[in-house]
Amino acid sequence: MRAIVAGAILLAAVGPDVLAGRSIGDHESVAQQTARPAPGAFDVRAYGAKGDGRTLDTDAINSAIAAAHAAGGGTVRFGAGSYLSTSIRLQSHVGLFLDHGAAIVAAEPSSGPYDEPEPNEWDKFQDFGHSHWHNSLIWGENVEDVSITGPGLIHGKGLVRSNTNVPRGAGNKAIALKNSRNVIIRDVSILHGGWFAILATGVDNFTIDNIKIDTNRDGIDVDACKNVRISNATVNSPFDDGICLKSSYGLGSARPTENVTITNSQVSGYDEGTLLDGTYKRTVKYARGPTGRIKFGTESNGGFKNITISNCVFEYSRGLAIESVDGARIEDVAITNVTMRDIVNAPIFVRLGRRARGPGDPPPGIIARVRISGVEASNVDARHGVLISGIPGHPIEDLRLSDIRIAYQGGGTAADAALEPEEKETEYPEPDMFGNMPAYGMFARHVKTLWARDLVFTTDRPDARPAFRFDDAAGVDLERLSVPRGAPIFSLRGVADFLLRNSPGLPDKRLAKADKDAF
């Protein structure tokens, strides 16, 4: 028996050559075989990279990528080290692999420069960052079957976060992808990613999995993409959005973002860098509070459809935002199993506006068939409540809310309850654009078919505002609501087909029409 076991161990260690009468000495040692690069692997050090954090390794990295591409494909490997670089150009059928201890570090522009931002005749319809891709640390255009993987770090140390007062030759994104397909980003961490840690525009069949981002502006922006899977992502972005879906006009057409799943992910607004170092600090003061949320918009020309968001956590951030202000259709959206804590504005913000950034002054879009369920939120800012606002003549349609429990801070006054928020149709959409709202739990106006079940609102302090206010609303169907007693629970202005039922302590009520009512 011992002989059998010993033979099995020997076979596993050195392979079947031994059994063919060859000694280990006839070949490379096991250690030598292990150290030898795998077939199809291209080590950047073999192309001249130093990885010492001082030498600019851009040319060596791009040479390794070009060699892999010329060979028909392969993996460009970064072993442990700090690889200082400016623009790295992805090519089809090539993956980058960052090993443990490996970091790609964005150099200062004076060391480079980075590639120039390419011309774009459509850049007047969206911000500069959304209109250019080449001025990035890592970029790819018209590439397919590419990946960026491994447990290493992408550090955008030398990247800038805007296009104002920047040095010539600067880069402003950690990873930028344009008009590409079959792309995977997995396992890497990104620190200080510039304007965008990841910007993907017109990328189809796109997978982001198990990444950590700790950055100074947007985390992940998915723009005009199809078939996108974001999972197991942790994004800390105190100054801008964490995971953001957009549909800009950057590609010269109104292309939708569609067939997207976001799952098992976390967004937050801690001080930059304190996610990755594990301290989770909250010392920086922000004018509007930390951002770090999941959002649809603001760029919204092509629309959003077939989107699911599930099993996500918001902490110390703004709330979920769904915005169409540039003519987009947002439809067939399902959001479920979301927990929120320490939310600094509206926990749920749904806005149809008329900013109209796009060719031909596009008319207002449509928000329809959106379902949000299974939301647990605590320590939520008192000012806004769930805020749902279309514009006159363009209601938000078929919005379904269920199984939602929100603990608000409370403290609203009778003066707040008397407020009449302005429409502000053309302004940049943020909940605080309206100021304090006249209801603490939900304010909904210009809506058609609003269905809500199993809503529980509480306040940490007494609040003198009603829990719900509905303005210019048709088809409001409410069931199993639980809210504190005190001020009138409902305030109705221009409401048709109102139905309330099966809510403990509240009498069932059906109104065909209510021009102005409170109860």
C-alpha positions as CSV (number, residue, x, y, z in Angstrom):
1,M,0.0,0.0,0.0
2,R,2.8,2.4,0.9
3,A,4.5,1.7,-2.5
4,I,1.2,2.6,-4.3
5,V,0.9,5.9,-2.5
6,A,4.5,6.8,-3.0
7,G,4.1,6.1,-6.7
8,A,1.0,8.2,-7.0
9,I,2.8,11.1,-5.3
10,L,5.8,10.8,-7.7
11,L,3.5,10.7,-10.7
12,A,1.6,13.8,-9.6
13,A,4.9,15.6,-9.0
14,V,6.9,14.9,-12.1
15,G,4.5,13.5,-14.7
16,P,4.4,10.3,-16.7
17,D,7.9,10.7,-18.2
18,V,9.4,9.0,-15.1
19,L,7.2,5.9,-15.8
20,A,8.5,5.9,-19.3
21,G,12.1,5.2,-18.1
22,R,13.2,8.9,-18.1
23,S,14.8,10.4,-15.0
24,I,13.9,13.9,-13.8
25,G,17.4,15.0,-14.6
26,D,16.8,14.5,-18.3
27,H,14.5,17.5,-18.3
28,E,14.1,20.9,-16.6
29,S,13.4,20.8,-12.9
30,V,9.9,21.0,-11.7
31,A,10.7,24.5,-10.4
32,Q,12.1,25.5,-13.8
33,Q,8.9,24.2,-15.5
34,T,6.7,26.2,-13.1
35,A,8.7,29.4,-13.7
36,R,8.6,29.2,-17.5
37,P,5.8,31.4,-19.0
38,A,2.8,29.5,-20.1
39,P,2.2,29.3,-23.8
40,G,0.5,32.4,-25.0
41,A,1.8,34.5,-22.1
42,F,3.8,37.7,-22.8
43,D,5.6,39.0,-19.7
44,V,6.0,42.8,-19.9
45,R,9.5,42.5,-18.4
46,A,10.6,40.5,-21.4
47,Y,9.8,43.5,-23.5
48,G,11.8,45.9,-21.3
49,A,9.5,46.9,-18.5
50,K,11.3,47.6,-15.2
51,G,8.4,47.7,-12.8
52,D,10.4,49.9,-10.4
53,G,7.9,52.8,-10.1
54,R,10.4,55.2,-11.6
55,T,11.0,54.1,-15.2
56,L,8.3,54.9,-17.7
57,D,7.2,51.4,-18.9
58,T,4.6,52.6,-21.5
59,D,6.5,51.5,-24.6
60,A,7.4,48.1,-23.1
61,I,3.8,47.4,-22.2
62,N,2.5,48.4,-25.6
63,S,5.1,46.3,-27.3
64,A,4.0,43.2,-25.3
65,I,0.4,43.9,-26.2
66,A,1.4,44.3,-29.9
67,A,3.3,41.0,-29.8
68,A,0.4,39.1,-28.3
69,H,-2.0,40.5,-30.9
70,A,0.4,39.6,-33.7
71,A,0.6,36.1,-32.4
72,G,-3.1,35.7,-32.7
73,G,-3.8,36.5,-29.1
74,G,-2.5,35.9,-25.6
75,T,-2.1,37.2,-22.1
76,V,0.2,40.1,-21.2
77,R,1.4,39.5,-17.7
78,F,2.5,42.0,-15.0
79,G,4.4,40.3,-12.2
80,A,4.9,42.0,-8.8
81,G,6.2,45.5,-9.3
82,S,5.0,49.1,-9.9
83,Y,4.7,49.8,-13.7
84,L,4.7,53.6,-14.3
85,S,2.8,54.3,-17.6
86,T,0.9,56.7,-19.7
87,S,-1.6,55.5,-22.4
88,I,-1.8,51.7,-22.7
89,R,-3.6,50.6,-26.0
90,L,-5.6,47.5,-25.8
91,Q,-5.8,45.2,-28.9
92,S,-8.2,42.4,-29.9
93,H,-7.8,38.9,-28.4
94,V,-5.3,40.2,-25.7
95,G,-5.8,40.1,-22.0
96,L,-3.9,42.0,-19.3
97,F,-3.2,40.0,-16.1
98,L,-2.0,41.8,-13.0
99,D,-0.5,39.4,-10.5
100,H,-0.4,39.8,-6.7
101,G,1.8,42.8,-5.9
102,A,1.5,44.2,-9.4
103,A,0.4,47.8,-10.0
104,I,-0.1,49.8,-13.1
105,V,0.5,53.4,-12.0
106,A,-0.6,56.4,-14.1
107,A,2.3,58.7,-14.6
108,E,2.2,62.5,-14.4
109,P,1.5,64.1,-17.8
110,S,5.0,65.6,-17.8
111,S,6.4,62.0,-18.0
112,G,4.3,61.1,-21.1
113,P,2.3,62.6,-22.4
114,Y,-1.0,60.6,-22.6
115,D,-2.6,60.1,-26.0
116,E,-4.6,63.1,-27.2
117,P,-8.4,63.1,-26.9
118,E,-9.7,62.1,-30.3
119,P,-11.9,64.5,-32.3
120,N,-15.6,64.1,-31.7
121,E,-18.1,66.3,-33.6
122,W,-20.8,65.3,-31.0
123,D,-19.0,66.4,-27.9
124,K,-21.3,69.4,-27.4
125,F,-24.1,67.1,-26.2
126,Q,-22.3,65.6,-23.2
127,D,-19.5,66.5,-20.9
128,F,-15.9,66.3,-22.2
129,G,-15.1,63.2,-20.2
130,H,-18.0,61.3,-21.9
131,S,-16.9,62.4,-25.4
132,H,-13.3,61.2,-25.5
133,W,-11.6,57.9,-24.7
134,H,-8.0,57.9,-25.9
135,N,-6.7,60.3,-23.2
136,S,-6.8,57.4,-20.6
137,L,-4.4,55.2,-18.8
138,I,-5.8,52.1,-20.5
139,W,-8.0,52.4,-23.6
140,G,-9.4,50.3,-26.4
141,E,-11.5,51.2,-29.4
142,N,-13.1,48.7,-31.8
143,V,-11.5,45.8,-29.9
144,E,-13.0,42.4,-29.2
145,D,-12.2,39.5,-26.9
146,V,-10.1,41.5,-24.4
147,S,-9.8,41.3,-20.6
148,I,-8.2,43.1,-17.7
149,T,-8.0,40.6,-14.8
150,G,-6.0,39.5,-11.8
151,P,-5.6,40.5,-8.1
152,G,-3.3,43.5,-8.8
153,L,-4.0,47.3,-8.7
154,I,-4.6,50.0,-11.2
155,H,-3.6,53.3,-9.6
156,G,-4.6,56.4,-11.5
157,K,-2.1,58.5,-9.5
158,G,-1.3,61.0,-12.3
159,L,-4.8,61.3,-13.8
160,V,-6.9,64.5,-13.6
161,R,-10.6,64.6,-12.7
162,S,-11.9,67.3,-15.1
163,N,-11.0,69.2,-18.3
164,T,-10.4,72.6,-16.6
165,N,-6.9,73.9,-15.7
166,V,-5.2,70.7,-16.7
167,P,-1.7,70.3,-18.1
168,R,-1.2,69.5,-21.7
169,G,-1.1,65.8,-22.4
170,A,-3.1,64.8,-19.3
171,G,-5.1,61.6,-19.0
172,N,-8.5,61.5,-17.2
173,K,-9.7,57.9,-17.1
174,A,-8.3,54.7,-15.7
175,I,-10.0,52.4,-18.2
176,A,-11.9,53.6,-21.3
177,L,-13.6,51.4,-23.9
178,K,-15.4,52.5,-27.1
179,N,-17.3,50.5,-29.7
180,S,-16.0,47.1,-28.5
181,R,-17.4,43.7,-27.6
182,N,-16.7,40.6,-25.5
183,V,-14.9,42.4,-22.7
184,I,-14.1,41.2,-19.2
185,I,-12.8,43.2,-16.2
186,R,-12.4,40.9,-13.2
187,D,-10.7,40.9,-9.8
188,V,-8.6,44.0,-10.2
189,S,-8.7,47.0,-7.8
190,I,-8.7,50.6,-9.0
191,L,-7.5,53.5,-6.8
192,H,-8.0,57.2,-7.8
193,G,-9.4,56.6,-11.2
194,G,-9.8,60.2,-12.4
195,W,-12.9,61.4,-14.1
196,F,-14.0,57.7,-14.6
197,A,-12.4,54.6,-13.2
198,I,-14.2,52.7,-15.9
199,L,-16.0,54.3,-18.9
200,A,-17.5,51.9,-21.4
201,T,-19.4,53.4,-24.4
202,G,-20.9,51.2,-27.1
203,V,-19.5,48.1,-25.5
204,D,-21.6,44.9,-26.0
205,N,-21.2,41.6,-24.1
206,F,-19.4,43.3,-21.2
207,T,-18.7,41.6,-17.8
208,I,-17.4,43.3,-14.7
209,D,-17.0,41.0,-11.7
210,N,-15.4,41.0,-8.3
211,I,-13.7,44.4,-8.6
212,K,-13.0,47.1,-6.0
213,I,-12.9,50.7,-6.9
214,D,-11.9,53.6,-4.5
215,T,-11.9,56.8,-6.6
216,N,-12.2,60.5,-6.8
217,R,-15.1,60.8,-9.3
218,D,-17.3,58.2,-11.1
219,G,-16.7,54.5,-10.5
220,I,-18.3,52.6,-13.3
221,D,-20.1,54.3,-16.2
222,V,-21.9,52.1,-18.7
223,D,-23.0,54.2,-21.7
224,A,-24.9,53.0,-24.7
225,C,-24.0,49.4,-24.1
226,K,-25.8,46.1,-24.5
227,N,-25.7,42.8,-22.6
228,V,-23.8,44.0,-19.5
229,R,-23.3,42.1,-16.3
230,I,-21.9,43.8,-13.2
231,S,-21.6,41.6,-10.2
232,N,-19.7,41.5,-6.9
233,A,-18.5,45.1,-7.3
234,T,-17.5,47.3,-4.4
235,V,-17.4,51.0,-5.4
236,N,-16.5,53.9,-3.2
237,S,-16.9,57.3,-4.9
238,P,-17.5,60.1,-2.5
239,F,-17.5,62.9,-5.1
240,D,-19.6,61.3,-7.9
241,D,-21.7,58.3,-8.8
242,G,-20.6,54.8,-8.0
243,I,-22.3,52.7,-10.7
244,C,-24.0,54.8,-13.4
245,L,-25.9,53.8,-16.5
246,K,-26.0,56.4,-19.2
247,S,-27.1,56.7,-22.9
248,S,-25.3,59.7,-24.2
249,Y,-25.0,61.0,-27.8
250,G,-21.2,60.5,-27.6
251,L,-21.2,58.0,-30.5
252,G,-23.3,60.2,-32.8
253,S,-26.6,58.4,-32.3
254,A,-29.2,57.8,-29.6
255,R,-28.2,54.3,-28.7
256,P,-29.9,52.7,-25.7
257,T,-28.3,50.9,-22.8
258,E,-30.1,47.6,-22.5
259,N,-30.0,44.1,-21.1
260,V,-28.1,45.0,-18.0
261,T,-27.8,43.2,-14.7
262,I,-26.2,44.7,-11.6
263,T,-26.1,42.3,-8.6
264,N,-24.4,41.6,-5.3
265,S,-22.7,44.9,-5.3
266,Q,-22.0,47.8,-2.8
267,V,-21.7,51.5,-3.3
268,S,-20.5,54.1,-0.7
269,G,-19.2,57.6,-0.2
270,Y,-16.4,57.2,2.4
271,D,-13.3,59.3,2.1
272,E,-11.3,58.3,-1.0
273,G,-8.8,55.6,-0.3
274,T,-10.4,54.4,2.9
275,L,-12.3,51.6,1.3
276,L,-9.1,49.9,0.1
277,D,-7.2,50.6,3.3
278,G,-10.1,49.3,5.5
279,T,-10.6,52.5,7.6
280,Y,-13.9,53.6,6.0
281,K,-13.5,57.2,7.1
282,R,-16.1,60.0,6.9
283,T,-14.1,63.1,7.6
284,V,-14.4,65.0,4.3
285,K,-17.2,67.6,4.2
286,Y,-19.2,67.8,1.0
287,A,-21.5,70.6,-0.2
288,R,-24.3,68.2,-1.2
289,G,-23.2,65.2,0.8
290,P,-21.3,62.2,-0.5
291,T,-22.5,60.7,-3.8
292,G,-21.5,57.0,-4.3
293,R,-24.9,55.8,-5.5
294,I,-26.4,53.7,-8.3
295,K,-27.9,56.0,-11.0
296,F,-29.6,56.0,-14.4
297,G,-28.5,59.2,-16.2
298,T,-27.9,62.1,-16.3
299,E,-26.8,61.7,-20.0
300,S,-30.0,60.1,-21.3
301,N,-30.5,60.3,-25.1
302,G,-30.8,56.7,-26.2
303,G,-32.8,55.3,-23.3
304,F,-32.6,52.3,-20.9
305,K,-34.5,49.1,-21.2
306,N,-34.4,45.6,-19.7
307,I,-32.5,46.5,-16.6
308,T,-32.4,44.5,-13.3
309,I,-30.6,45.6,-10.1
310,S,-30.6,43.1,-7.2
311,N,-29.0,42.4,-3.9
312,C,-27.1,45.7,-3.6
313,V,-26.0,47.8,-0.6
314,F,-25.8,51.6,-0.3
315,E,-23.9,53.1,2.7
316,Y,-23.2,56.7,3.5
317,S,-24.3,57.9,0.0
318,R,-27.1,59.4,-2.0
319,G,-30.0,57.2,-2.8
320,L,-31.1,55.3,-6.0
321,A,-31.7,57.8,-8.9
322,I,-33.6,57.1,-12.1
323,E,-33.4,60.1,-14.5
324,S,-34.5,60.8,-18.0
325,V,-33.9,64.4,-18.9
326,D,-32.5,64.3,-22.5
327,G,-35.4,62.5,-24.3
328,A,-34.7,58.9,-23.2
329,R,-37.2,56.1,-22.7
330,I,-36.7,54.2,-19.5
331,E,-38.8,51.1,-19.4
332,D,-38.9,47.5,-18.1
333,V,-36.7,48.0,-15.0
334,A,-36.8,45.7,-12.0
335,I,-35.0,46.7,-8.8
336,T,-35.1,44.4,-5.8
337,N,-33.4,43.5,-2.5
338,V,-31.6,46.8,-1.7
339,T,-30.4,47.9,1.7
340,M,-29.5,51.5,2.5
341,R,-27.9,53.2,5.5
342,D,-27.0,56.8,6.2
343,I,-28.5,58.2,3.1
344,V,-28.0,61.9,2.5
345,N,-30.9,62.7,0.2
346,A,-33.9,61.0,-1.4
347,P,-33.7,57.2,-0.9
348,I,-35.5,56.8,-4.2
349,F,-35.5,59.6,-6.9
350,V,-37.4,59.2,-10.2
351,R,-37.2,62.2,-12.4
352,L,-38.5,62.9,-15.9
353,G,-37.2,66.3,-17.0
354,R,-36.6,68.5,-20.0
355,R,-32.9,69.4,-20.0
356,A,-32.8,68.3,-23.7
357,R,-29.1,68.0,-24.4
358,G,-29.1,66.4,-27.8
359,P,-29.6,67.3,-31.5
360,G,-32.9,68.8,-32.5
361,D,-33.9,69.8,-29.0
362,P,-35.4,66.4,-28.1
363,P,-38.8,66.3,-26.4
364,P,-39.2,64.8,-23.0
365,G,-38.8,61.1,-22.8
366,I,-40.8,58.4,-21.0
367,I,-40.4,56.5,-17.8
368,A,-42.7,53.5,-17.7
369,R,-42.9,50.0,-16.3
370,V,-40.4,50.4,-13.4
371,R,-40.7,48.1,-10.3
372,I,-38.9,48.7,-7.1
373,S,-39.3,46.2,-4.2
374,G,-37.6,44.9,-1.1
375,V,-35.9,48.1,0.0
376,E,-34.7,48.6,3.6
377,A,-33.3,52.0,4.5
378,S,-32.3,53.6,7.8
379,N,-31.0,57.0,8.9
380,V,-32.3,58.7,5.8
381,D,-32.1,62.5,5.4
382,A,-35.4,64.2,6.3
383,R,-35.6,66.7,3.5
384,H,-36.9,64.8,0.5
385,G,-38.6,61.4,1.1
386,V,-39.2,59.2,-1.9
387,L,-39.3,61.8,-4.7
388,I,-41.1,61.1,-7.9
389,S,-41.5,64.0,-10.4
390,G,-42.5,64.1,-14.0
391,I,-43.3,67.4,-15.7
392,P,-46.7,68.8,-16.8
393,G,-48.1,66.9,-19.7
394,H,-45.4,64.2,-19.4
395,P,-46.2,61.9,-16.4
396,I,-44.1,59.0,-15.1
397,E,-46.2,55.9,-15.9
398,D,-46.8,52.5,-14.3
399,L,-44.4,52.8,-11.3
400,R,-44.8,49.9,-8.8
401,L,-43.3,50.1,-5.3
402,S,-43.6,47.3,-2.8
403,D,-42.1,45.9,0.4
404,I,-40.3,49.1,1.3
405,R,-39.3,50.2,4.8
406,I,-37.6,53.6,5.3
407,A,-36.6,55.1,8.7
408,Y,-36.3,58.9,8.2
409,Q,-34.6,61.3,10.5
410,G,-37.7,63.4,10.8
411,G,-38.0,66.9,12.1
412,G,-39.9,68.6,9.3
413,T,-42.0,71.6,10.2
414,A,-45.4,73.0,9.4
415,A,-43.7,75.6,7.3
416,D,-42.2,72.7,5.2
417,A,-45.6,71.2,4.8
418,A,-46.8,74.4,3.2
419,L,-44.1,74.5,0.6
420,E,-44.9,74.4,-3.2
421,P,-41.9,73.0,-5.0
422,E,-41.1,74.6,-8.4
423,E,-41.1,72.4,-11.5
424,K,-37.5,73.3,-12.6
425,E,-38.0,71.3,-15.8
426,T,-34.7,72.2,-17.5
427,E,-32.3,72.0,-14.5
428,Y,-29.7,69.4,-13.7
429,P,-31.6,66.7,-11.7
430,E,-30.8,66.3,-8.0
431,P,-33.3,65.9,-5.2
432,D,-32.1,69.0,-3.5
433,M,-32.9,71.2,-6.5
434,F,-36.4,71.3,-5.1
435,G,-35.4,72.2,-1.5
436,N,-37.3,70.7,1.4
437,M,-40.3,68.7,0.3
438,P,-43.8,69.2,1.7
439,A,-44.1,65.5,2.6
440,Y,-41.6,63.4,4.6
441,G,-42.4,59.9,3.2
442,M,-43.2,60.3,-0.5
443,F,-43.8,63.3,-2.8
444,A,-45.2,62.3,-6.3
445,R,-46.4,64.6,-9.0
446,H,-47.2,64.2,-12.7
447,V,-47.6,60.4,-12.4
448,K,-50.0,58.0,-14.0
449,T,-50.6,54.6,-12.4
450,L,-48.7,54.6,-9.2
451,W,-49.1,51.3,-7.4
452,A,-47.7,50.9,-3.9
453,R,-47.9,48.0,-1.4
454,D,-46.4,47.3,2.0
455,L,-44.7,50.6,2.6
456,V,-43.5,51.3,6.2
457,F,-42.3,54.8,7.0
458,T,-41.0,55.8,10.4
459,T,-39.4,59.0,11.7
460,D,-36.7,59.3,14.4
461,R,-38.2,62.7,15.4
462,P,-41.7,63.9,15.1
463,D,-42.4,65.4,11.6
464,A,-45.2,67.9,11.0
465,R,-45.5,67.2,7.3
466,P,-47.9,64.6,5.8
467,A,-46.4,61.2,5.0
468,F,-47.7,61.4,1.3
469,R,-48.4,64.2,-1.1
470,F,-49.7,63.5,-4.6
471,D,-50.0,66.3,-7.2
472,D,-51.4,65.8,-10.7
473,A,-51.6,62.1,-10.2
474,A,-54.0,59.6,-11.8
475,G,-54.5,56.0,-10.8
476,V,-52.9,56.0,-7.3
477,D,-53.5,52.5,-5.8
478,L,-52.2,52.1,-2.2
479,E,-52.4,49.1,0.1
480,R,-51.0,48.0,3.5
481,L,-49.3,51.3,4.4
482,S,-47.8,51.8,7.9
483,V,-46.9,55.4,9.0
484,P,-46.8,57.4,12.2
485,R,-50.0,59.2,13.3
486,G,-50.1,62.9,13.8
487,A,-50.4,65.4,10.9
488,P,-52.7,64.5,8.1
489,I,-51.3,61.4,6.4
490,F,-52.3,62.4,2.8
491,S,-52.3,65.6,0.9
492,L,-53.9,65.5,-2.6
493,R,-53.8,68.1,-5.3
494,G,-55.4,67.3,-8.6
495,V,-55.7,63.6,-8.1
496,A,-58.0,61.2,-10.0
497,D,-58.8,57.6,-9.2
498,F,-57.3,57.4,-5.7
499,L,-57.6,54.1,-3.8
500,L,-56.4,53.3,-0.2
501,R,-57.2,50.0,1.5
502,N,-56.1,47.5,4.1
503,S,-53.8,49.8,6.0
504,P,-53.9,49.4,9.8
505,G,-55.4,52.5,11.5
506,L,-56.4,54.1,8.2
507,P,-59.9,53.9,6.8
508,D,-60.3,52.5,3.3
509,K,-60.9,55.4,0.9
510,R,-61.8,55.7,-2.8
511,L,-61.9,59.0,-4.6
512,A,-62.8,59.5,-8.2
513,K,-61.4,63.0,-8.0
514,A,-59.7,65.3,-5.4
515,D,-58.8,68.8,-6.4
516,K,-57.5,69.6,-3.0
517,D,-57.9,67.3,0.0
518,A,-56.1,66.2,3.2
519,F,-56.9,63.5,5.6
